[in-house]
Amino acid sequence: MLDLIPHDSLPEELLQFRDSIRRFVDRELIPLEHALGANGMLPPEQAEALRERARQAGFWLMDVPEEFGGQGLPLLALAVFWEEVGRSTVASWVRDHGLFGPMVGPILLGLNEAQRARYLQPVLDGSKRSCFAQTEPDAGSDPSMMRTRAVRTATGYRINGVKRYITRAKVADFAIVMAVTDPEKGARGGISCFIVDLDAPGVTLASSEKTLMGDAPCEISFEDVEVPFENLVGEEGRGFALAQGYINYGRVRQGAHACGAAARCLELTAAYAHQRKTFGQVLAERQGVQWMIADAFTELYCTRLLVYDAARKTDAGMEARTETFMIKTFGVEALWRVVDTCMQLHGGMGLTEDTPIERFWRDLRSYRITEGPTEVLRTTLARQILKHYS
């Protein structure tokens, strides 16, 4: 297979790490794709067996610091890991199997000591699960329109509001909730972050919406929910900054997954183009097909470099928000087009479940909306560029 990663873009140890993950994906994940249900999930017993094999192989809690029993990988190494596991629909980013350990993320890792004991440690040992609740019916991409309020009381805060499209809410024990504590400041110091137990009085899981990816995010209603002071995460008014860090991390992960999915689809398409004959000629010999594959390869290559650049800068403590915007506005859109091209070149076969392409196609289509719609991020990116050059 043509090496899609320039050798000077990664140190030797990460290239070896990538190869070991690829072997695991080829051996353990890809053969299970036929077992996925309509919701894209493995049967519980197969998922548990796969988790155990991942643990034995050392691919467990990759983003969790060593002090909490994880691997503590920097973001660049995580991007390599996410890209390789993204080559299989079994480890899709939009459906959480927890195949490589519980999803944790930077907010939970940043909890204080008491909060870690109550919430982080149970997530790590598998006795609790979390979800992230920011999106609202009237405040998806624009947090300044957030209406969920947290009003200070004698013992803590009282939360009222509704969150929508909350992934994993059905299986979560608690939610990381963004709520307005100062309406005058809004997104500039008026939004705070709270941990809310989902069995608390006043919390209701309302309707769920089945998506084309197979998952079913929920609506969560908060009616006079009492939250103690100790469940405030960080400082009051710092919630939006925490959320942006969480989402920027998610954009790198999303971009890396998309690279893996697009690479797998290109591999399948190149092989198919050498086999499929139309009008006496294989597809691989047709100039129109060659150009489509060349353009797809180029877009994949460029997106991968964007992902690595954002990860490196984040690891170095540099601001990489602009880079994560470009992962979305260029990379995610480009790689969905790559998968769409691969589907087109497969013809009718691309529409069937005999190949993983149709599932990749559905998953990557969602990336253009989740973690920030590309239209909104493109507008924000343009403002930053114009401000810089002015």
SVG drawing of the C-alpha trace seen along z (x, -y; Angstrom):
<svg xmlns="http://www.w3.org/2000/svg" viewBox="-40 -47 53 59">
<polyline fill="none" stroke="black" stroke-width="0.4" points="0.0,0.0 1.2,-3.5 2.3,-5.1 0.0,-8.1 2.1,-9.6 5.3,-11.5 8.1,-9.8 9.5,-13.1 6.2,-14.3 6.3,-11.8 9.2,-10.6 10.2,-6.9 8.6,-5.9 5.2,-7.2 5.6,-5.4 6.2,-2.2 3.2,-2.9 1.0,-3.6 2.0,-0.2 1.2,1.7 -2.3,0.1 -2.9,0.8 -2.1,4.5 -4.6,4.5 -7.3,2.8 -6.7,5.2 -6.7,8.3 -9.4,7.4 -11.7,4.6 -12.2,4.9 -13.3,8.6 -16.1,7.6 -17.7,5.0 -20.2,7.6 -21.4,8.0 -22.5,4.4 -26.2,3.9 -28.5,1.3 -27.4,-1.1 -23.7,-0.6 -23.0,1.2 -21.5,4.6 -23.4,7.2 -22.5,6.6 -20.5,9.9 -18.4,9.2 -17.8,5.6 -16.6,6.8 -14.3,9.4 -12.8,6.7 -12.3,4.4 -10.4,7.1 -8.1,7.7 -7.5,4.0 -6.5,3.8 -4.2,6.8 -2.6,5.2 -1.9,2.0 -4.4,-0.1 -6.3,-1.3 -7.1,-4.7 -4.8,-6.3 -5.7,-9.9 -5.6,-9.4 -2.5,-10.5 -0.3,-7.8 -1.2,-9.0 -4.7,-7.7 -3.7,-4.5 -3.7,-5.5 -1.1,-5.9 -1.0,-9.7 -0.3,-10.2 0.2,-13.7 -2.3,-14.9 -0.1,-14.1 0.2,-10.4 -3.6,-10.4 -4.2,-11.7 -2.2,-8.8 -4.2,-6.4 -7.6,-7.9 -6.7,-7.9 -5.8,-4.2 -8.9,-3.0 -10.9,-5.3 -10.1,-2.9 -12.8,-0.6 -16.5,-1.3 -16.4,0.7 -14.6,-2.1 -16.7,-5.0 -16.3,-8.3 -20.1,-8.9 -21.0,-5.7 -19.2,-5.1 -18.4,-1.4 -15.7,-2.3 -13.5,0.2 -10.3,-1.4 -11.5,-2.6 -14.1,-5.1 -14.3,-8.5 -12.9,-11.0 -11.8,-14.2 -10.1,-17.4 -12.9,-18.6 -13.0,-15.5 -9.3,-15.3 -9.2,-18.9 -11.5,-18.3 -10.3,-19.1 -9.3,-16.3 -12.7,-15.8 -14.5,-15.9 -12.0,-13.4 -12.8,-10.9 -16.5,-11.3 -16.7,-11.4 -13.5,-10.8 -12.4,-7.6 -15.8,-5.9 -15.7,-6.7 -12.2,-5.2 -13.2,-2.0 -16.3,-1.7 -18.9,-2.2 -20.1,-5.5 -20.6,-7.2 -20.8,-10.9 -22.2,-13.0 -21.5,-16.6 -24.5,-18.9 -24.2,-22.3 -26.4,-22.4 -29.9,-23.8 -33.0,-24.1 -32.1,-27.8 -28.4,-27.7 -26.5,-25.1 -23.6,-26.9 -24.2,-30.2 -23.6,-29.8 -24.5,-33.5 -28.1,-32.4 -27.9,-29.8 -31.0,-30.0 -30.3,-27.3 -29.8,-29.3 -27.9,-28.5 -28.9,-30.8 -26.9,-31.0 -28.6,-29.8 -27.5,-29.5 -26.1,-26.0 -25.1,-26.1 -27.0,-26.7 -30.5,-26.1 -30.6,-25.0 -33.5,-25.4 -33.4,-24.8 -33.3,-22.3 -30.4,-20.7 -30.9,-18.9 -29.0,-16.3 -27.0,-15.1 -25.0,-12.0 -24.9,-9.1 -27.4,-10.8 -29.4,-7.5 -26.5,-5.6 -24.9,-8.4 -24.9,-8.7 -24.0,-12.4 -23.8,-15.3 -21.2,-18.1 -23.6,-21.0 -23.0,-24.5 -25.3,-27.1 -25.6,-30.9 -24.7,-32.4 -24.4,-36.0 -26.8,-36.9 -25.1,-40.4 -21.7,-38.8 -23.1,-35.9 -20.3,-33.9 -17.7,-36.4 -17.5,-35.3 -21.2,-34.6 -21.3,-30.8 -20.3,-28.3 -19.7,-24.5 -21.4,-22.1 -21.5,-18.4 -25.2,-17.3 -26.2,-13.8 -28.9,-12.6 -30.8,-10.9 -31.2,-14.3 -34.7,-15.6 -35.9,-17.7 -33.8,-16.1 -35.8,-14.4 -34.6,-12.6 -37.2,-13.6 -37.4,-12.6 -34.6,-11.0 -33.9,-11.6 -32.7,-8.7 -30.0,-9.9 -28.7,-8.6 -25.6,-7.5 -27.6,-5.0 -27.3,-6.7 -30.1,-8.4 -29.1,-11.6 -31.6,-12.8 -33.1,-16.0 -32.5,-16.7 -34.8,-18.9 -33.6,-20.6 -36.4,-21.9 -35.3,-23.6 -32.4,-21.2 -30.3,-21.8 -26.5,-21.6 -24.1,-22.0 -21.2,-24.5 -18.8,-21.6 -20.2,-20.6 -19.1,-23.8 -16.2,-22.9 -13.4,-25.5 -14.3,-29.1 -17.7,-30.7 -17.8,-32.2 -15.1,-30.0 -17.5,-27.5 -17.3,-28.7 -13.4,-28.5 -13.7,-24.9 -16.2,-24.0 -14.0,-25.4 -11.1,-23.3 -13.3,-20.3 -14.6,-21.0 -11.2,-21.8 -9.9,-18.5 -12.9,-16.9 -12.2,-18.6 -8.7,-17.1 -10.2,-13.7 -12.9,-14.1 -10.4,-15.1 -8.1,-12.2 -11.0,-9.7 -12.1,-11.2 -8.5,-10.6 -8.7,-7.0 -12.1,-6.5 -11.1,-8.2 -7.9,-6.2 -9.7,-3.0 -12.3,-4.0 -9.5,-4.9 -7.8,-1.6 -11.0,0.3 -11.7,-2.0 -8.2,-1.6 -8.5,2.2 -12.0,2.1 -10.8,-0.1 -8.3,2.5 -10.9,5.2 -14.1,3.5 -14.5,3.6 -16.8,1.4 -17.0,1.3 -13.9,3.5 -11.7,1.5 -10.9,1.5 -11.8,-1.7 -8.2,-2.2 -7.2,-2.8 -9.7,-5.6 -8.4,-9.1 -11.5,-10.5 -11.3,-7.9 -7.5,-8.5 -8.1,-12.2 -10.9,-11.6 -8.5,-9.3 -5.6,-11.8 -7.7,-14.6 -9.1,-12.5 -5.6,-11.4 -4.4,-15.0 -7.3,-16.1 -6.6,-13.3 -2.9,-14.2 -3.5,-17.8 -6.1,-17.1 -3.7,-14.8 -1.0,-17.5 -3.6,-19.9 -4.5,-17.5 -0.8,-16.8 -0.1,-20.5 -3.0,-21.3 -2.0,-18.4 1.7,-19.5 0.8,-23.1 -1.5,-22.0 1.1,-19.7 3.5,-22.6 1.1,-24.8 0.4,-27.0 -3.0,-28.3 -4.4,-26.1 -8.0,-27.2 -7.5,-28.5 -6.0,-25.2 -8.9,-23.2 -11.3,-25.5 -9.4,-24.6 -9.6,-20.9 -13.4,-21.4 -13.8,-23.9 -11.4,-22.3 -10.6,-18.8 -13.9,-17.4 -15.7,-18.7 -12.9,-17.4 -12.9,-14.0 -16.6,-13.6 -16.2,-14.3 -13.5,-11.7 -15.8,-9.0 -18.6,-10.2 -16.3,-9.8 -15.4,-6.3 -19.1,-5.5 -19.6,-6.8 -16.8,-4.8 -18.2,-1.6 -21.5,-2.2 -24.4,-0.2 -22.0,1.8 -21.2,-1.4 -24.8,-1.7 -24.9,1.7 -23.7,3.0 -21.3,5.3 -18.6,2.6 -18.2,0.2 -18.3,-2.8 -22.0,-3.6 -21.5,-3.7 -18.4,-5.8 -20.4,-8.1 -23.1,-8.6 -20.7,-9.1 -18.6,-11.7 -21.6,-13.6 -22.4,-14.2 -18.9,-15.6 -19.9,-18.7 -22.5,-19.6 -21.2,-18.2 -18.3,-19.9 -19.4,-23.1 -21.1,-23.4 -18.5,-24.3 -20.5,-27.4 -20.2,-28.9 -16.5,-28.0 -15.8,-29.4 -17.3,-32.7 -15.3,-32.8 -12.2,-31.9 -12.8,-34.7 -13.2,-37.2 -9.9,-36.2 -8.1,-36.4 -9.6,-39.9 -8.7,-41.1 -5.1,-39.8 -4.6,-41.6 -6.2,-44.8"/>
</svg>
